[in-house]
Amino acid sequence: MAKRNSKNMLGSWAFLIGVILAVILGLFGGLTPTMVWILFIIGLIVGLLNVTDEETQPFLIAGVVLIIAGAFGQDVLSTIPLLNNMFYALLVIFVPATVIVAVRHVFSLARR
């Protein structure tokens, strides 16, 4: 079994906590500006620390699908406030994470 370094562990925990927090906040209440910032920072941590070079392409594909499905799901399910809040909270995490990974990938391509 490969050892995981502390950087990957922090990113993994940030991802897990962020998704659980987003689902809980979305289902049990609205998001305050403070909670949006917390989720946004968790998304940045996930994008910076959780995705290795080998995982970049699958993460970007999954991230784009999640963002598109989340945005459309949020529009389609706008009549159900709990699900609408949950989609919004998940978007707050996945948009910055996906953007960070995409920018890192563009820079790595430019260095080649």
C-alpha positions in Angstrom: 0.0 0.0 0.0 1.4 3.4 -1.0 1.9 6.0 1.7 0.0 9.2 1.3 1.8 12.4 2.2 0.2 15.0 4.4 -0.5 17.2 1.4 -2.8 14.6 -0.1 -4.4 13.8 3.2 -5.3 17.5 3.7 -6.8 17.6 0.2 -8.7 14.4 0.7 -10.1 15.5 4.1 -11.0 18.9 2.6 -12.9 17.2 -0.3 -14.7 14.8 2.1 -15.6 17.5 4.6 -16.6 20.0 1.8 -19.0 17.6 0.1 -20.6 16.5 3.4 -20.9 20.1 4.6 -22.3 21.2 1.2 -25.0 18.5 1.4 -25.8 19.1 5.0 -26.0 22.9 4.5 -28.0 22.5 1.4 -30.5 20.2 2.9 -30.9 21.9 6.3 -30.8 25.5 5.6 -29.7 28.4 3.5 -26.1 29.4 3.0 -24.8 32.5 4.8 -22.1 34.5 3.1 -19.6 33.1 5.7 -20.6 29.5 4.8 -20.2 30.3 1.1 -16.6 31.6 1.8 -15.8 28.5 3.8 -17.0 26.2 1.0 -15.1 28.3 -1.5 -11.9 28.0 0.5 -12.4 24.3 0.8 -12.8 24.2 -3.0 -9.5 26.0 -3.4 -7.8 23.6 -1.1 -9.2 20.6 -3.0 -8.0 22.1 -6.3 -4.6 22.8 -5.0 -3.8 19.8 -2.9 -6.1 16.9 -3.9 -5.5 16.3 -7.6 -2.3 14.7 -8.8 -1.0 14.9 -12.4 -2.4 11.5 -13.2 -5.8 12.5 -11.9 -6.0 15.8 -13.7 -7.9 14.8 -16.9 -10.5 12.6 -15.1 -11.0 15.3 -12.4 -11.5 18.0 -15.1 -14.0 15.8 -17.0 -15.9 14.9 -13.8 -15.7 18.5 -12.5 -17.1 20.0 -15.7 -19.9 17.4 -15.7 -20.7 18.2 -12.1 -20.7 22.0 -12.8 -22.9 21.7 -15.8 -25.3 19.2 -14.2 -25.3 21.2 -11.0 -26.1 24.5 -12.8 -28.9 22.9 -14.9 -30.1 20.9 -11.9 -30.3 24.0 -9.9 -32.4 25.7 -12.6 -34.7 22.6 -13.1 -35.2 22.0 -9.4 -35.6 25.6 -8.4 -39.1 24.8 -7.1 -37.5 22.5 -4.5 -35.5 24.9 -2.2 -33.6 22.1 -0.4 -32.2 20.6 -3.6 -31.6 24.0 -5.1 -29.5 25.0 -2.0 -27.6 21.7 -2.2 -26.7 22.1 -5.8 -25.6 25.7 -5.1 -23.4 24.5 -2.2 -21.8 21.8 -4.4 -21.1 24.3 -7.1 -19.4 26.6 -4.6 -16.9 23.8 -3.9 -16.5 22.4 -7.4 -16.2 25.5 -9.5 -13.0 26.8 -7.8 -11.5 23.3 -7.5 -12.0 22.7 -11.2 -10.7 26.1 -12.2 -7.6 25.7 -10.1 -6.9 22.2 -11.6 -7.5 23.5 -15.2 -5.2 26.4 -14.7 -2.5 24.1 -13.3 -2.9 21.8 -16.2 -2.6 24.7 -18.7 0.6 25.8 -17.1 2.0 22.2 -17.2 1.1 22.0 -20.9 2.8 25.3 -21.5 6.0 24.0 -19.8 6.3 21.0 -22.2 
